[in-house]
Amino acid sequence: MVRGMRDGEDQRLGTAGGGGSGGGAGRRREAKQLKCYAELDGHEGAIYSTQYSHSGNLVASASFDKSVRIWDIGEQKQVAALNGHQQTAFDVAWRYDSAAVVSAGFDRMCIEWDLETRLAIAQLQCDGLVQSVRYSTHNPRIVYSGDSSGFISIHDLRQPQSATKLSNDGSMVNTIYCFKDETRLVSGDRNGEIKMWDVRVGRFMRLVSSSSQSHAISHISVVKNEKSGTEYMAANSYDNVLRVYDRVDDPSVPTPRAIHELRGIRSRNWPIKNAFLDPLVAQEQLLGLYDDDYYELDTRLQSEARGLQSMLFLVTGSAEPYAYLYRLDSHSKLARIDEKVSDRPEKCCLLGILMAIAAVPTIMHVRD
């Protein structure tokens, strides 16, 4: 359900709205508040990563409590607890067929889990604390990981004892994203640099250098507009800014262009993450959350809603008890999503961006 925020709330959250780099509160639209759809309770520590399965009906989560858990969104219940890491489970990714996940841990291990048997089927040794892990988009036997030792590892699950290493010059790799063409990989690191890698030759090109962005990058996501062919990249950093770039895939442009700086997203040195939403999902799901007792859907609003298909939507977590949803074409904060805080200190509800409007894989292609 969505309720209009009171004027006092809007002013209090003005700095977190963040339009363009210089957007003032007077230009921001009033944010609407979405209530929590469901609480998935079970972890006994902070949750560092949540990922929807490609089938869309399951969520995997990785936690400080060393476990990886699988949740059925329709039933709103836990269906598996995967225990095997000796330290924090920091990231998790789904195989394309949704039959397995791979998790990354601070025990310098990546573990692949079979969801039918609930057993570990592969263990991949890394050189440092593993910050990010992803499956290949074409070959389910290839896994990419980035760790604190400054390496990106390319693992072949058929030969788990050996991996191809890409050196990031000693800088901790916090996040990686694998493109569908399988030749490119983008990384964000502790020095604030974003690099595009050609995995065929193991070389990189700096997309964003530390001279222009000196704070560590915590997360990167990428989306492609199928009509224009343009790829957009969103990067969270520890300076409380979420930056959005275009021209990521244009070989004639040496660096991507920053088109949005969404300021005031407090990180407090937590690894905040973001995700693009499919506009069709936004169109279908956002309207269903309105509460007619507080907000009347008139003809004008319905007409505006039909235009959601042509817009980019970006959601980000924060160190506050909120996630934020942005409509990027207007530089405005579209919604503030409440995150319920458990009243039991020994338990934690799922943190991040599990919400009704995102009941689809985290990264979706934009369709106009």
C-alpha positions in Angstrom: 0.0 0.0 0.0 1.2 3.5 -0.7 0.4 6.5 1.4 1.4 10.1 0.7 4.1 11.3 3.1 3.3 14.2 5.3 5.2 17.5 4.6 7.3 17.1 7.7 8.4 13.6 6.6 9.2 14.9 3.1 11.4 17.7 4.5 13.1 15.3 7.0 14.0 12.9 4.1 14.9 15.7 1.6 18.6 15.0 1.7 18.0 11.3 1.0 15.9 11.9 -2.1 18.6 13.3 -4.2 17.7 14.3 -7.7 20.5 15.2 -10.1 23.8 16.4 -8.7 22.3 19.8 -7.7 18.6 18.9 -7.3 16.9 20.9 -4.6 14.1 19.9 -2.3 11.7 22.3 -4.2 12.1 20.2 -7.3 11.6 16.9 -5.7 8.2 15.2 -5.9 6.6 14.0 -2.8 7.7 10.5 -2.0 5.1 7.8 -1.5 5.6 5.2 1.2 5.2 1.5 0.4 4.5 -0.9 3.3 6.4 -4.1 3.9 4.8 -7.0 1.9 6.2 -9.8 3.9 8.9 -10.6 6.5 11.1 -13.6 6.1 12.4 -14.5 9.5 15.1 -17.0 10.2 18.6 -15.6 9.9 20.5 -14.9 13.2 22.7 -12.2 11.8 22.9 -9.4 9.2 22.0 -10.3 5.7 24.6 -9.1 3.1 23.1 -10.4 -0.1 19.6 -11.4 -1.5 19.0 -12.7 -5.0 15.9 -13.7 -6.8 16.0 -17.0 -8.7 15.7 -16.8 -12.5 12.3 -18.6 -12.1 11.2 -15.7 -9.9 9.6 -17.7 -7.1 12.6 -18.2 -4.8 15.0 -15.9 -3.0 18.5 -16.9 -1.8 20.1 -14.9 1.1 23.7 -14.9 2.5 24.3 -13.9 6.1 26.7 -13.0 8.9 25.4 -16.2 10.6 27.5 -18.2 8.0 24.4 -19.7 6.4 22.7 -19.4 3.0 19.0 -19.7 3.1 16.4 -20.3 0.3 12.9 -18.7 0.6 9.7 -19.5 -1.2 8.2 -16.0 -1.9 4.7 -17.3 -2.6 4.5 -19.3 0.6 6.6 -16.7 2.5 8.6 -19.4 4.2 12.1 -20.9 4.4 12.6 -24.0 2.3 16.3 -24.7 2.9 19.2 -23.7 5.2 22.6 -24.4 3.7 25.4 -24.6 6.2 29.0 -25.0 5.3 30.9 -21.7 5.5 33.2 -21.3 8.5 32.8 -17.5 8.4 30.4 -14.9 7.1 28.5 -15.8 3.9 28.8 -12.5 2.0 27.3 -13.1 -1.4 25.1 -15.6 -3.3 24.2 -16.1 -7.0 21.7 -18.3 -8.8 22.6 -20.7 -11.6 20.4 -20.0 -14.7 18.2 -23.1 -14.3 17.5 -22.1 -10.6 18.5 -25.6 -9.5 21.7 -24.5 -7.7 23.3 -21.5 -6.1 26.9 -20.5 -5.4 27.8 -18.6 -2.2 30.9 -16.5 -1.3 32.3 -16.5 2.2 34.9 -14.7 4.3 36.4 -18.2 4.8 38.0 -17.7 1.4 35.7 -20.2 -0.1 33.0 -20.3 -2.8 30.5 -23.2 -2.4 28.1 -24.5 -5.0 24.9 -26.0 -3.6 22.5 -28.4 -5.2 19.0 -27.4 -4.1 17.4 -30.8 -4.6 19.8 -32.6 -2.2 20.7 -29.5 -0.1 24.3 -30.6 -0.4 27.6 -28.8 -1.3 28.6 -30.1 -4.7 31.8 -28.0 -5.3 34.2 -26.0 -3.1 36.3 -23.3 -4.7 39.4 -22.0 -2.8 40.1 -18.3 -3.2 43.0 -16.1 -2.1 41.1 -13.6 0.1 37.8 -12.9 1.7 35.3 -13.4 -1.1 33.3 -10.2 -1.7 31.3 -11.1 -4.8 30.4 -14.2 -6.9 28.6 -14.7 -10.2 27.8 -17.6 -12.5 28.7 -17.3 -16.2 25.6 -16.4 -18.2 26.3 -19.1 -20.8 28.3 -21.8 -19.1 26.9 -23.1 -15.8 30.3 -24.6 -15.0 32.1 -21.3 -14.9 32.0 -19.1 -11.8 33.6 -15.7 -11.3 34.6 -14.3 -7.9 36.3 -11.2 -6.6 38.1 -11.1 -3.2 40.1 -9.0 -0.8 43.5 -10.1 -2.1 42.9 -8.0 -5.3 42.1 -10.9 -7.7 39.2 -11.8 -9.9 39.1 -15.6 -10.2 37.6 -17.6 -13.1 36.7 -21.0 -11.7 35.8 -24.1 -13.7 33.6 -26.3 -11.5 35.0 -29.4 -13.4 38.5 -28.5 -12.1 37.8 -26.8 -8.7 41.4 -26.8 -7.6 42.6 -24.5 -10.3 41.4 -21.0 -11.4 42.4 -18.3 -13.9 43.4 -15.2 -12.0 43.0 -11.6 -13.1 45.1 -9.2 -11.1 43.5 -5.9 -9.9 46.8 -4.5 -8.9 46.3 -5.5 -5.3 43.1 -3.5 -4.7 40.2 -5.4 -3.0 37.5 -6.3 -5.5 34.2 -5.5 -3.9 31.8 -6.3 -6.8 31.7 -7.8 -10.2 29.1 -7.9 -13.0 29.2 -10.4 -15.9 27.8 -9.3 -19.3 25.8 -11.7 -21.4 28.4 -11.7 -24.3 30.8 -13.6 -22.0 33.8 -11.5 -23.1 33.3 -8.6 -20.7 33.3 -8.3 -16.9 33.0 -5.0 -14.9 34.4 -4.7 -11.4 34.4 -2.1 -8.6 37.1 -1.9 -6.0 38.3 -0.4 -2.7 40.1 2.5 -4.5 36.9 3.7 -6.1 37.8 2.4 -9.6 35.4 0.8 -12.0 37.1 -1.4 -14.6 36.0 -3.2 -17.7 37.8 -6.5 -18.3 38.3 -8.5 -21.4 38.3 -11.9 -19.9 39.7 -13.4 -23.1 43.1 -11.7 -22.6 42.9 -10.7 -18.9 43.3 -7.0 -19.5 41.2 -4.1 -18.2 40.3 -0.6 -19.2 39.4 2.0 -16.4 35.9 3.2 -16.8 36.0 5.4 -13.7 39.3 6.3 -12.1 40.1 7.0 -8.4 41.0 10.5 -9.4 37.4 11.3 -10.1 35.8 9.0 -7.5 38.0 8.1 -4.6 35.6 6.3 -2.3 35.2 2.5 -2.5 32.6 1.0 -4.7 30.2 -1.4 -2.9 28.0 -2.6 -5.7 27.5 -2.4 -9.5 24.5 -3.4 -11.6 23.9 -3.0 -15.3 20.8 -2.9 -17.5 20.4 -2.7 -21.3 17.7 -0.8 -23.1 16.8 -3.3 -25.8 15.3 -0.6 -28.1 18.3 1.8 -28.1 20.9 -0.8 -27.3 22.3 1.5 -24.6 23.7 -0.1 -21.4 23.3 1.8 -18.1 25.4 1.1 -15.0 24.6 2.0 -11.4 27.3 2.1 -8.8 26.9 2.5 -5.0 29.9 4.0 -3.2 30.9 4.8 0.4 30.5 8.6 -0.1 26.7 8.2 0.2 26.1 8.6 -3.6 24.6 6.3 -6.1 25.9 7.2 -9.6 24.3 6.1 -12.9 26.3 6.0 -16.1 25.4 5.5 -19.8 27.6 4.7 -22.8 29.1 1.8 -20.9 29.3 -0.2 -24.1 30.4 2.5 -26.5 33.9 1.7 -27.7 34.3 5.3 -29.2 33.9 6.8 -25.7 36.9 6.2 -23.4 34.8 6.6 -20.2 31.1 6.3 -19.6 29.1 9.4 -18.9 27.7 10.1 -15.5 24.0 11.0 -16.0 22.7 10.9 -12.4 24.2 11.4 -8.9 21.6 10.3 -6.4 22.9 11.8 -3.1 22.2 11.2 0.6 21.9 7.4 0.5 23.6 6.7 3.8 26.0 3.8 3.8 27.8 4.2 7.1 30.5 1.9 5.7 28.0 -0.9 4.9 28.1 -2.6 1.5 24.9 -1.1 0.1 23.5 -2.6 -3.1 21.2 -1.6 -5.9 19.1 -3.2 -8.7 17.3 -2.0 -11.8 13.6 -3.0 -12.1 11.8 -4.1 -15.2 9.4 -1.2 -16.2 6.6 -3.7 -17.0 6.9 -5.1 -13.5 6.8 -1.5 -12.1 3.7 -0.8 -14.2 1.9 -4.0 -13.0 3.0 -4.1 -9.4 3.3 -0.4 -8.2 -0.3 0.4 -8.9 -1.5 -2.6 -7.0 0.2 -1.3 -3.8 -1.9 1.9 -3.7 -4.5 2.1 -0.8 -7.6 3.8 -2.0 -8.3 5.0 1.5 -5.3 7.3 1.2 -4.7 7.8 -2.5 -7.3 7.9 -5.3 -6.3 6.6 -8.6 -7.9 9.2 -10.9 -7.7 9.2 -14.8 -4.7 11.4 -14.8 -2.7 9.0 -12.6 -3.7 6.0 -14.5 -2.5 7.6 -17.7 0.7 8.5 -16.1 1.1 4.9 -14.9 0.8 3.6 -18.5 3.9 5.6 -19.2 6.0 3.6 -16.7 7.0 1.2 -19.4 9.3 3.9 -21.0 11.2 4.7 -17.8 14.2 3.4 -15.9 13.6 2.4 -12.3 16.4 1.9 -9.8 16.1 0.6 -6.3 18.8 0.9 -3.6 19.2 -0.2 0.0 20.7 2.1 2.6 22.0 2.1 6.2 18.8 3.6 7.3 15.6 1.5 7.7 14.6 2.3 4.2 15.1 1.3 0.6 14.6 3.9 -2.1 13.1 3.6 -5.5 14.0 6.1 -8.2 12.4 7.0 -11.5 15.5 8.1 -13.4 14.0 10.0 -16.2 12.7 12.7 -13.9 15.6 12.6 -11.3 12.9 12.2 -8.6 12.6 9.8 -5.7 9.4 7.8 -6.6 8.9 5.8 -3.4 10.3 5.1 0.1 10.0 1.5 1.1 9.7 0.8 4.8 11.9 -1.9 6.2 10.5 -3.5 9.4 13.0 -3.8 12.2 12.6 -6.9 14.3 11.7 -6.3 17.9 13.8 -9.3 18.9 17.5 -8.3 19.0 18.7 -11.9 18.5 16.9 -12.2 15.2 17.1 -10.2 12.0 14.5 -9.9 9.2 15.7 -10.0 5.7 17.5 -6.7 5.0 17.8 -5.3 1.5 15.2 -4.9 -1.3 12.8 -7.9 -1.0 9.5 -6.2 -1.9 6.4 -6.9 -3.9 7.5 -4.7 -6.8 10.7 -6.7 -7.3 9.3 -10.3 -7.5 11.5 -11.0 -10.5 15.2 -11.6 -11.1 17.4 -8.7 -9.8 18.7 -7.6 -13.2 16.2 -7.4 -16.0 16.4 -6.0 -19.5 14.5 -2.8 -20.1 11.7 -3.1 -22.6 10.0 -0.1 -24.1 
